[in-house]
Amino acid sequence: MSASGWRPELPYNSLPLLPPTVDLETKAVLKQCITARAALAGLKQAAELIPNQGALINTLPILEAQASSEIENIVTTVDKLFQVRETATTLDPMTKEALGYSDALLDDYHALAERPLSTSTAERVCSKIRGVEMRVRRIPGTALEKQPSGEVIYTPPVGEDLLRTLLANWEKFLHESKELDPLIRLAVAHYQFEAIHPFTDGNGRTGRILNNLFIVQEGLLTSPILYLSRYLIRNKSDYYRLLLDVISKSAWEPWVLFVLKGVEETTIWTIEKIAAIQNLMSHTASFVHKMLTKIYTSDLIWLIFENPICRIAHVVEAGIAERQTASRYLKELARIGILWEQGVGREKIFVNTKLMELLTRDKNSFVPYSEGEQLARGIK
C-alpha cells in the first residue's frame, strides 16, 4: 500500500512529519537495539583507552570520507586522501570532494559542544563538502531515477518554506524525542533527511556526517570514528530499497533494523581495526627502541601513527626536534623500514607503510618487522 499522498513522479510535499505514527519500538527493533548499544559501548571504551586520540581522529574519518564519497560514485583512494591532506599536490575534483567530507566531519565535530545539530549544521557541512556555499534549496530537487531504465522512483518536496518547516521538525525530533533510543532516532532522522533532500547536491554525504555527529552528541561515542559508510557500500542496493520502502509502504521496521545492524557490524569492525592499530603501534615501538635506541621516544612513535603520511614539519611542530634533527629522525626510521621516503614536488613525505596497509585493507594482520632482515640488509 502506498504512503498517503505519494506518487513517485510528483514532489512529495505531503511528507509526514516526525515522529512516525507507527510503533517504532517493536520486539525485533528493541532486541537489535540492545546488541548495537552494547557494541557501541565496547567501541567507546576501546577508543578511550588509547592515550593519544589523534591516532584515531586523524585516520578513521578519512576512511569514512572515502567510503561515503564512493556511495555517490565519487571515487578516490585512502592513500591519495592522506597524501593530498599533507602536501600541496593538485587536487583532482573527486579527491577534493572526498577531502571536503573529512574536513566537514572534523570541523563540526570540534564545534559540536557549542553548536548542537541543526539545519545550520547541515548547511555548513554541505558547503564544506561541495566547496561552495550551500543553502536549503529554492528550486525543485533532482528526481531520483532507477538505472538503467530512467524510471522516476522519488521526487523530493519543493519550496524553501516547506523544506525549512520539515527540517525544523527533523531538528526537534532529534533533540526532543528522548523517549526513543538514540539509535532509533538516528535511523528515523536519517530517513527523513534523505526524503527531504534539502540541497541541490551533497544530501547523502551530508546526512551520513550528521549520523556521526549525532552519535557523538548523544554521548554514545566521544569522537566521530564510526565508519558506517563501509556497511552502506556493501549493502548499497538494500540501503536505497529500504529507504524507498519507508516512503512507498511506511515499512519502518525493516529500515530501522537495517540501520541498527549496520551500527553493530561497523562497531565490531572498528573495534578490531583499533586493536590492530594498537598492536602495530606497540610492535613498532619495540622494534624502533631496539634498532634506534638513541632516537626512540614514545612521542615520535605516536606522531607517525597520528600521521600515516608524515612530514618533517610534523616532527618540528610536535616539539620533538628542530628541523635538521627531525629530518634525520625520519630518515633513520625509513632506513630500518618503518617509513618509506618519497618525494612529492619539493616536499619529502614519509609513509608509515604497515599502518597504511591496515587502513586501506580489511585484514587486521601485519608482517612483523624483523631484526634479522635488517641485519641481512646491512642495517645495524
C-alpha positions as CSV (number, residue, x, y, z in Angstrom):
1,M,0.0,0.0,0.0
2,S,1.4,3.4,-1.0
3,A,2.1,6.1,1.6
4,S,-0.7,8.7,1.7
5,G,-0.3,11.4,-0.9
6,W,2.8,9.9,-2.5
7,R,3.4,9.4,-6.2
8,P,7.0,9.0,-7.4
9,E,6.8,11.4,-10.3
10,L,5.3,14.3,-8.1
11,P,7.1,16.3,-5.4
12,Y,6.4,14.6,-2.1
13,N,5.1,17.8,-0.4
14,S,2.9,15.8,2.0
15,L,5.9,14.0,3.5
16,P,4.7,13.2,7.0
17,L,6.2,15.0,10.0
18,L,8.2,13.2,12.7
19,P,7.7,11.1,14.8
20,P,6.1,8.4,12.6
21,T,2.6,7.3,13.6
22,V,3.7,3.6,13.8
23,D,5.2,1.7,16.7
24,L,8.9,2.0,16.2
25,E,9.9,0.0,19.3
26,T,8.9,-3.4,18.1
27,K,10.3,-6.5,19.8
28,A,12.8,-7.1,16.9
29,V,13.9,-3.5,17.0
30,L,14.4,-3.4,20.7
31,K,16.4,-6.7,20.6
32,Q,18.7,-5.4,17.9
33,C,19.0,-2.0,19.7
34,I,20.4,-3.8,22.8
35,T,23.1,-5.5,20.8
36,A,24.0,-2.4,18.8
37,R,24.2,-0.3,22.0
38,A,26.4,-2.9,23.7
39,A,28.8,-2.9,20.7
40,L,29.0,0.9,20.8
41,A,29.8,0.9,24.5
42,G,32.7,-1.5,23.7
43,L,33.9,0.8,21.0
44,K,33.7,3.8,23.2
45,Q,35.7,2.1,25.9
46,A,38.3,0.8,23.4
47,A,38.8,4.3,21.9
48,E,39.0,6.0,25.3
49,L,41.8,3.6,26.4
50,I,44.1,5.0,23.7
51,P,46.2,7.7,25.4
52,N,46.5,9.8,22.2
53,Q,43.2,10.2,20.4
54,G,44.9,11.7,17.4
55,A,45.8,8.3,16.1
56,L,42.1,7.6,15.6
57,I,40.7,11.1,14.9
58,N,43.3,11.7,12.2
59,T,42.8,8.4,10.5
60,L,39.4,6.7,10.7
61,P,37.4,9.8,9.4
62,I,39.5,9.6,6.2
63,L,38.2,6.0,5.7
64,E,34.6,7.2,6.3
65,A,35.2,10.1,3.8
66,Q,36.5,7.8,1.1
67,A,33.6,5.3,1.5
68,S,30.8,7.8,1.8
69,S,32.0,9.6,-1.3
70,E,32.2,6.2,-3.2
71,I,28.5,5.7,-2.4
72,E,27.9,8.8,-4.6
73,N,30.2,7.5,-7.3
74,I,32.9,9.9,-6.2
75,V,35.9,7.6,-6.4
76,T,39.3,8.2,-4.9
77,T,41.7,6.2,-2.6
78,V,42.5,6.4,1.0
79,D,46.3,6.8,0.5
80,K,45.6,9.6,-2.0
81,L,43.5,11.4,0.5
82,F,46.2,11.2,3.2
83,Q,48.9,12.3,0.7
84,V,46.8,15.3,-0.6
85,R,46.0,16.3,3.0
86,E,49.7,16.5,3.9
87,T,51.1,18.0,0.7
88,A,50.4,20.8,-1.7
89,T,49.7,18.5,-4.6
90,T,47.0,19.5,-7.1
91,L,43.6,18.1,-6.2
92,D,41.5,16.2,-8.8
93,P,37.8,17.0,-8.4
94,M,36.9,13.7,-6.8
95,T,39.7,13.8,-4.2
96,K,38.8,17.4,-3.4
97,E,35.2,16.5,-2.7
98,A,36.2,13.5,-0.5
99,L,38.7,15.5,1.4
100,G,36.0,18.2,1.9
101,Y,33.9,15.5,3.5
102,S,36.6,14.7,6.0
103,D,37.2,18.3,6.8
104,A,33.4,18.9,7.3
105,L,33.1,15.9,9.7
106,L,36.1,17.0,11.8
107,D,35.3,20.7,11.8
108,D,31.7,20.3,13.0
109,Y,32.8,17.6,15.5
110,H,35.1,20.1,17.2
111,A,32.3,22.7,17.2
112,L,29.6,20.3,18.4
113,A,29.7,21.3,22.1
114,E,29.0,24.9,21.2
115,R,26.7,24.3,18.2
116,P,24.3,21.3,18.6
117,L,22.9,19.7,15.4
118,S,20.6,21.9,13.4
119,T,19.6,23.0,9.9
120,S,22.6,25.4,10.1
121,T,24.9,22.4,10.8
122,A,23.6,20.7,7.7
123,E,24.2,23.8,5.6
124,R,27.7,24.2,6.9
125,V,28.5,20.6,6.3
126,C,27.2,20.5,2.8
127,S,29.0,23.8,2.0
128,K,32.3,22.2,3.1
129,I,31.7,19.1,1.1
130,R,30.8,20.9,-2.1
131,G,33.4,23.7,-1.7
132,V,30.7,26.4,-2.4
133,E,28.1,28.0,-0.2
134,M,25.1,25.6,0.0
135,R,21.7,26.6,1.5
136,V,18.3,25.0,1.6
137,R,17.2,24.9,-2.0
138,R,14.7,27.2,-3.5
139,I,14.3,25.2,-6.7
140,P,12.9,21.7,-7.3
141,G,15.1,18.8,-6.1
142,T,16.5,16.3,-8.5
143,A,14.1,13.4,-9.1
144,L,15.7,10.0,-8.2
145,E,15.6,7.5,-11.1
146,K,16.1,3.8,-11.4
147,Q,19.0,2.8,-13.5
148,P,19.3,1.9,-16.4
149,S,15.6,2.4,-17.2
150,G,15.4,6.0,-16.1
151,E,12.1,5.4,-14.3
152,V,11.4,8.1,-11.7
153,I,11.2,6.4,-8.2
154,Y,11.1,9.5,-6.0
155,T,10.7,13.3,-6.3
156,P,11.6,15.3,-3.1
157,P,9.4,18.1,-1.8
158,V,9.7,21.6,-3.2
159,G,9.5,25.1,-1.8
160,E,12.0,26.6,0.6
161,D,9.4,27.4,3.3
162,L,8.2,23.8,3.3
163,L,11.7,22.4,3.3
164,R,12.6,24.6,6.3
165,T,9.4,23.6,8.1
166,L,10.3,19.9,7.6
167,L,13.9,20.5,8.7
168,A,12.7,22.3,11.9
169,N,10.6,19.2,12.6
170,W,13.5,17.0,11.9
171,E,15.7,19.0,14.3
172,K,13.0,19.0,17.0
173,F,12.7,15.2,16.7
174,L,16.5,14.7,17.1
175,H,16.6,16.8,20.3
176,E,13.3,16.2,22.0
177,S,12.1,12.7,21.3
178,K,14.0,11.4,24.3
179,E,11.5,8.5,24.8
180,L,13.1,6.8,21.8
181,D,16.5,5.2,22.0
182,P,19.1,7.5,20.3
183,L,19.9,4.8,17.7
184,I,16.2,4.5,16.7
185,R,16.1,8.3,16.4
186,L,19.2,8.1,14.3
187,A,17.6,5.7,11.8
188,V,14.3,7.7,11.6
189,A,16.1,11.1,11.3
190,H,18.4,9.8,8.6
191,Y,15.5,8.6,6.5
192,Q,13.7,11.9,7.0
193,F,16.7,14.0,6.0
194,E,17.2,11.9,2.8
195,A,13.5,12.2,2.0
196,I,13.5,16.0,2.5
197,H,16.6,16.2,0.2
198,P,17.2,19.8,1.2
199,F,20.1,20.6,-1.1
200,T,20.7,20.6,-4.8
201,D,23.7,18.2,-4.3
202,G,25.5,16.5,-1.4
203,N,22.5,15.3,0.5
204,G,23.7,11.7,1.0
205,R,27.1,12.7,2.3
206,T,25.7,15.4,4.5
207,G,23.2,13.0,6.0
208,R,26.0,10.5,6.8
209,I,28.1,13.1,8.5
210,L,25.1,14.1,10.6
211,N,24.8,10.5,11.7
212,N,28.3,10.5,13.0
213,L,27.8,13.8,14.8
214,F,24.5,12.7,16.3
215,I,26.2,9.6,17.8
216,V,28.8,11.9,19.4
217,Q,26.2,14.4,20.5
218,E,24.3,11.7,22.3
219,G,27.4,10.6,24.2
220,L,27.4,7.1,22.5
221,L,31.0,7.8,21.3
222,T,33.4,10.6,22.2
223,S,34.8,11.0,18.7
224,P,33.5,10.5,15.1
225,I,35.1,7.2,14.4
226,L,32.1,5.1,13.4
227,Y,32.9,4.0,9.8
228,L,29.3,3.4,8.8
229,S,29.7,4.1,5.1
230,R,31.7,0.8,4.8
231,Y,28.5,-1.1,5.7
232,L,26.4,1.0,3.3
233,I,28.7,0.4,0.4
234,R,28.5,-3.3,1.0
235,N,24.7,-3.1,1.2
236,K,24.0,-0.3,-1.2
237,S,21.1,-1.8,-3.0
238,D,19.4,-2.7,0.3
239,Y,20.1,0.9,1.6
240,Y,18.2,2.5,-1.3
241,R,15.5,-0.1,-1.4
242,L,14.6,0.2,2.3
243,L,14.6,4.0,2.1
244,L,12.1,3.8,-0.7
245,D,10.0,1.2,1.1
246,V,9.5,3.7,4.0
247,I,8.3,6.3,1.5
248,S,6.1,3.9,-0.5
249,K,4.9,1.4,2.1
250,S,5.6,3.1,5.5
251,A,7.9,0.0,6.1
252,W,9.7,1.4,9.1
253,E,10.8,-1.8,11.0
254,P,13.0,-3.2,8.2
255,W,14.7,0.2,7.7
256,V,15.4,0.7,11.4
257,L,16.7,-2.9,11.8
258,F,19.0,-2.3,8.8
259,V,20.5,0.8,10.4
260,L,20.8,-0.9,13.8
261,K,22.5,-3.9,12.2
262,G,24.8,-1.6,10.4
263,V,25.8,0.2,13.6
264,E,26.6,-3.2,15.3
265,E,28.6,-4.6,12.4
266,T,30.5,-1.4,11.8
267,T,31.2,-1.1,15.5
268,I,32.7,-4.6,15.8
269,W,34.8,-4.0,12.7
270,T,36.1,-0.7,14.1
271,I,37.0,-2.3,17.5
272,E,39.0,-4.9,15.6
273,K,40.7,-2.2,13.5
274,I,41.6,-0.2,16.6
275,A,43.1,-3.3,18.2
276,A,45.1,-4.0,15.1
277,I,46.4,-0.4,15.1
278,Q,47.4,-0.6,18.8
279,N,49.2,-4.0,18.1
280,L,51.1,-2.5,15.2
281,M,52.0,0.6,17.3
282,S,53.3,-1.5,20.2
283,H,55.3,-3.7,17.8
284,T,56.7,-0.7,16.0
285,A,57.7,1.0,19.3
286,S,59.5,-2.2,20.5
287,F,61.4,-2.5,17.2
288,V,62.4,1.1,17.0
289,H,63.6,1.0,20.6
290,K,65.8,-2.0,19.8
291,M,67.1,-0.7,16.5
292,L,67.3,3.0,17.1
293,T,67.7,3.4,20.9
294,K,69.2,6.9,20.7
295,I,66.4,8.5,18.8
296,Y,63.5,6.5,20.2
297,T,60.7,8.4,22.1
298,S,57.1,7.4,22.6
299,D,56.2,10.8,21.2
300,L,57.9,10.0,17.9
301,I,56.0,6.7,17.6
302,W,52.7,8.4,18.4
303,L,53.4,11.0,15.7
304,I,53.9,8.6,12.9
305,F,50.6,6.9,13.8
306,E,48.7,10.1,14.0
307,N,50.1,11.0,10.6
308,P,50.4,7.9,8.3
309,I,52.0,10.3,5.9
310,C,54.4,12.3,7.9
311,R,56.4,15.4,7.1
312,I,59.5,16.9,8.8
313,A,57.2,19.8,9.8
314,H,55.1,17.5,11.9
315,V,58.1,16.5,14.0
316,V,59.1,20.1,14.4
317,E,55.5,21.3,15.3
318,A,55.2,18.5,17.9
319,G,58.3,19.9,19.6
320,I,60.2,16.6,19.2
321,A,63.2,18.1,17.4
322,E,64.4,21.0,15.3
323,R,64.2,20.7,11.6
324,Q,67.6,19.2,10.8
325,T,67.3,16.6,13.6
326,A,63.7,15.9,12.7
327,S,64.8,15.1,9.1
328,R,67.4,12.8,10.5
329,Y,64.9,11.0,12.7
330,L,62.5,10.3,9.8
331,K,65.3,9.2,7.5
332,E,66.5,6.8,10.2
333,L,63.0,5.4,10.5
334,A,63.0,5.0,6.7
335,R,66.4,3.3,6.8
336,I,65.1,0.5,9.0
337,G,61.9,0.0,7.0
338,I,59.4,1.7,9.3
339,L,58.7,4.6,6.9
340,W,59.0,4.9,3.2
341,E,60.6,8.2,2.0
342,Q,59.0,9.7,-1.1
343,G,59.5,13.0,-3.0
344,V,56.4,14.9,-3.9
345,G,57.5,18.0,-5.7
346,R,59.8,19.9,-3.3
347,E,58.3,18.1,-0.4
348,K,59.6,15.0,1.3
349,I,57.0,12.7,2.8
350,F,57.4,9.6,4.9
351,V,54.8,6.9,4.7
352,N,54.0,4.5,7.5
353,T,53.5,1.6,5.1
354,K,52.3,-1.0,7.5
355,L,49.8,1.4,9.0
356,M,48.6,2.5,5.6
357,E,48.0,-1.2,4.7
358,L,45.9,-1.7,7.8
359,L,43.9,1.4,7.0
360,T,43.3,0.5,3.3
361,R,42.6,-3.2,3.6
362,D,40.0,-5.2,5.6
363,K,42.6,-7.5,7.1
364,N,44.0,-6.7,10.5
365,S,47.2,-8.7,10.4
366,F,50.6,-7.4,9.5
367,V,54.1,-8.9,8.8
368,P,56.3,-8.1,11.9
369,Y,59.5,-6.2,11.5
370,S,62.5,-8.5,11.6
371,E,65.8,-7.5,13.1
372,G,67.4,-10.4,11.2
373,E,66.1,-9.0,8.0
374,Q,67.5,-5.6,8.7
375,L,70.9,-7.1,9.6
376,A,70.9,-9.0,6.4
377,R,70.5,-5.7,4.5
378,G,73.5,-4.3,6.4
379,I,71.4,-2.1,8.7
380,K,72.7,-2.0,12.3
